[in-house]
Amino acid sequence: MGVLCDYFAAPSDELAATAIEDGPVGLFRTVETKSLDPVVVMGQLEELLTGRPYTEVVQDPRCGHGVAVEDDGNVAVLAVTDGLRDGLAAAGDLDEVSVRWAGIEELEGFEATVLAEVLAELRDLASEARKNGERLYCWACV
C-alpha cells in the first residue's frame, strides 16, 4: 500500500486546506504522484536543486507543516517549502537531477526517466506558482 502525494499550488494555507476532503484535483493545478513524500523525499530534492543542506530544509517551518489533517493523520494537506518551489522553478537539466534523486535510499526502484517526467511536471507547477505568488502544498492520503 502506498501513499498518494499530490502536489498543488494555492494562494494561501486557508484555501489549500479546502482540498482536505477530496484532494486537490479539480480545485487546483495538481501533479499526482505516489510515494514522493513532502519531507524526506522532497527535502532531499530541495538539497539537490538548491544546495541547501537537508538538515536545514527539514527545520524550515513550512517543511511538512500540517495545514489540514483528518482521519488521525491518514489524510493531510501539508505545506511545502518555498525553497523547493523556487528550486524547481529555476531547475535546469532535469535528467541529471533525476539520476541523482533516483539514487536516494527512499527512491530505490524508481527509474530516473520516470522521475525526470515527474520533475518536469513539478517544475511547470512551481514556475507558475512562483509567477502567481502562490505556494506549493502536498495532499497526502494513506
Backbone torsions as a table, in degrees:
resi	resn	phi	psi	omega
1	MET	NA	127.8	179.9
2	GLY	-106.7	172.6	178.1
3	VAL	-104.1	127.4	173.7
4	LEU	-77.9	131.4	178.7
5	CYS	-132.1	94.3	-179.9
6	ASP	-96.5	125.7	-179.1
7	TYR	-98.2	137.4	-178.4
8	PHE	-148.4	164.3	179.5
9	ALA	-111.0	138.8	178.2
10	ALA	-147.0	154.2	-178.1
11	PRO	-75.4	-15.3	-179.1
12	SER	-159.7	161.3	176.0
13	ASP	-60.9	-39.3	-178.0
14	GLU	-62.4	-44.3	178.8
15	LEU	-71.0	-37.7	177.8
16	ALA	-59.8	-37.9	-179.1
17	ALA	-60.6	-23.4	-179.7
18	THR	-67.2	-12.9	179.4
19	ALA	-81.8	-4.4	-172.5
20	ILE	-58.9	-40.7	-174.3
21	GLU	-66.9	-56.8	-171.7
22	ASP	-117.5	5.7	-178.1
23	GLY	87.7	170.2	-173.6
24	PRO	-84.4	-15.6	-177.0
25	VAL	-60.9	127.2	-178.1
26	GLY	93.2	-21.2	177.2
27	LEU	-99.2	-39.1	-175.1
28	PHE	-137.8	161.2	171.2
29	ARG	-61.5	127.9	-170.5
30	THR	-136.0	144.2	168.9
31	VAL	-115.9	116.0	-178.1
32	GLU	-86.6	128.2	178.1
33	THR	-137.4	173.4	175.6
34	LYS	-136.0	131.5	174.1
35	SER	72.0	11.7	178.2
36	LEU	-102.3	78.5	-173.3
37	ASP	-66.8	150.7	-173.3
38	PRO	-76.5	-10.0	-178.3
39	VAL	-102.2	-67.8	-173.9
40	VAL	-71.6	-56.3	-175.4
41	VAL	-68.5	-46.8	-179.3
42	MET	-74.9	-28.7	174.9
43	GLY	-63.0	-40.7	177.2
44	GLN	-70.0	-33.7	175.0
45	LEU	-64.0	-43.5	178.2
46	GLU	-58.9	-41.2	177.7
47	GLU	-60.6	-43.5	178.9
48	LEU	-63.3	-39.4	-176.1
49	LEU	-78.0	-36.0	-170.5
50	THR	-114.4	-18.6	-175.2
51	GLY	83.5	-3.8	176.9
52	ARG	-69.3	123.6	-177.2
53	PRO	-57.5	141.7	-179.7
54	TYR	-54.4	-38.9	-179.7
55	THR	-61.4	-31.0	175.4
56	GLU	-78.5	-39.1	-179.6
57	VAL	-57.0	-48.2	-175.5
58	VAL	-72.7	-12.0	174.6
59	GLN	-89.7	-8.6	177.3
60	ASP	-61.7	130.9	-177.8
61	PRO	-58.4	-22.8	180.0
62	ARG	-88.5	-12.8	-175.6
63	CYS	-67.6	97.9	178.4
64	GLY	74.5	13.3	178.4
65	HIS	-60.9	129.7	-179.7
66	GLY	-74.6	106.9	177.3
67	VAL	-79.5	-37.3	175.7
68	ALA	-152.6	136.0	-178.4
69	VAL	-138.6	134.1	178.4
70	GLU	-138.8	171.1	174.0
71	ASP	52.5	49.6	179.6
72	ASP	54.3	33.1	177.4
73	GLY	88.7	2.3	179.1
74	ASN	-75.7	-17.3	174.6
75	VAL	-133.4	129.6	-177.8
76	ALA	-152.2	150.3	166.8
77	VAL	-107.8	119.8	-175.8
78	LEU	-116.6	141.4	177.6
79	ALA	-74.0	148.7	175.4
80	VAL	-116.4	144.3	-176.5
81	THR	-64.7	149.1	174.1
82	ASP	-67.2	-27.7	177.1
83	GLY	-62.0	-40.0	176.9
84	LEU	-67.6	-45.0	178.1
85	ARG	-55.9	-49.1	-177.2
86	ASP	-69.2	-36.7	177.4
87	GLY	-65.3	-41.6	176.4
88	LEU	-64.5	-45.0	-177.9
89	ALA	-60.5	-33.0	-177.6
90	ALA	-95.3	1.3	-174.3
91	ALA	-61.3	138.1	177.5
92	GLY	-97.2	-99.4	-175.1
93	ASP	-76.0	100.4	-177.8
94	LEU	-73.8	-25.1	178.9
95	ASP	-64.0	-44.8	179.5
96	GLU	-64.5	-44.9	179.8
97	VAL	-63.1	-42.2	-177.0
98	SER	-65.2	-35.4	177.3
99	VAL	-65.3	-44.5	178.8
100	ARG	-66.6	-40.5	-179.5
101	TRP	-65.5	-40.8	179.1
102	ALA	-62.4	-18.5	-179.2
103	GLY	-81.5	-5.7	179.9
104	ILE	-78.1	150.6	-175.4
105	GLU	-55.4	-41.6	-175.9
106	GLU	-68.1	-17.2	-179.6
107	LEU	-108.5	19.0	177.5
108	GLU	-55.8	129.9	-179.0
109	GLY	95.8	-12.9	176.4
110	PHE	-82.0	137.6	176.4
111	GLU	-81.6	135.5	179.2
112	ALA	-59.8	-34.2	-179.0
113	THR	-67.0	-37.8	177.2
114	VAL	-67.6	-43.1	178.4
115	LEU	-63.0	-35.2	178.3
116	ALA	-62.6	-38.0	178.1
117	GLU	-65.9	-43.4	178.3
118	VAL	-63.5	-43.0	179.1
119	LEU	-60.9	-38.3	178.6
120	ALA	-63.0	-42.0	177.9
121	GLU	-65.9	-43.2	179.1
122	LEU	-64.7	-37.8	178.1
123	ARG	-63.0	-43.2	178.6
124	ASP	-62.8	-43.5	178.2
125	LEU	-61.6	-46.7	-178.6
126	ALA	-65.5	-39.4	179.4
127	SER	-62.6	-45.6	179.4
128	GLU	-67.2	-40.0	179.2
129	ALA	-61.5	-45.7	-179.2
130	ARG	-63.6	-42.2	178.8
131	LYS	-60.9	-35.7	-177.2
132	ASN	-93.3	4.3	-179.3
133	GLY	70.3	27.7	-179.3
134	GLU	-101.3	167.4	177.0
135	ARG	-115.1	165.8	178.4
136	LEU	-101.2	150.9	-179.2
137	TYR	-141.4	161.5	174.6
138	CYS	-124.7	127.0	170.5
139	TRP	-95.6	115.1	-177.5
140	ALA	-111.6	134.8	-178.7
141	CYS	-139.6	123.1	179.6
142	VAL	-82.2	NA	NA
